[in-house]
């Protein structure tokens, strides 16, 4: 199996501006969603000093 078959075909990203914009938008949206989850978890921990399981963290 050649290296070309092992890689993802990125032709649509190169040829279609609309698809490229959709892909970038979805990627940024995913990163934003993950950052929101981390920020909320941190804020809950900061306010309560408890993790999600309800156990108290040492310290």
C-alpha positions in Angstrom: 0.0 0.0 0.0 1.5 3.3 -1.1 1.7 6.4 1.0 -0.8 8.1 -1.2 -3.5 5.6 -0.3 -2.8 5.9 3.5 -3.3 9.6 3.6 -6.7 11.4 3.7 -7.9 12.9 0.4 -7.9 16.6 0.8 -8.9 17.4 -2.8 -12.3 18.9 -1.7 -10.6 21.2 0.7 -8.3 22.5 -2.1 -11.0 22.8 -4.8 -14.1 23.9 -3.0 -14.1 27.3 -1.2 -17.5 26.6 0.3 -16.4 23.2 1.7 -13.2 24.7 3.0 -15.1 27.4 4.9 -17.6 24.8 6.2 -14.8 22.6 7.4 -12.9 25.4 9.1 -16.1 26.7 10.7 -17.0 23.3 12.1 -13.4 22.8 13.4 -13.4 26.1 15.2 -16.9 25.4 16.6 -15.6 22.1 18.0 -12.6 23.7 19.6 -14.9 26.4 21.1 -17.3 23.8 22.5 -14.4 21.9 24.2 -13.0 25.1 25.6 -16.4 25.9 27.1 -16.7 22.5 28.8 -13.2 22.9 30.3 -14.0 26.5 31.5 -17.3 25.4 33.1 -15.6 22.5 34.8 -12.9 24.8 36.1 -15.4 27.4 37.3 -17.5 24.7 39.2 -14.3 23.4 40.8 -13.2 27.0 41.7 -16.6 27.7 43.3 -17.1 24.4 45.1 -13.6 22.8 45.3 -15.3 19.6 44.2 -14.8 17.5 41.1 -17.7 16.1 39.1 -17.8 12.9 41.2 -18.5 14.8 44.4 -15.3 13.8 46.1 -13.2 16.5 47.6 -9.8 17.1 45.9 -6.8 17.0 48.2 -5.2 20.3 49.0 
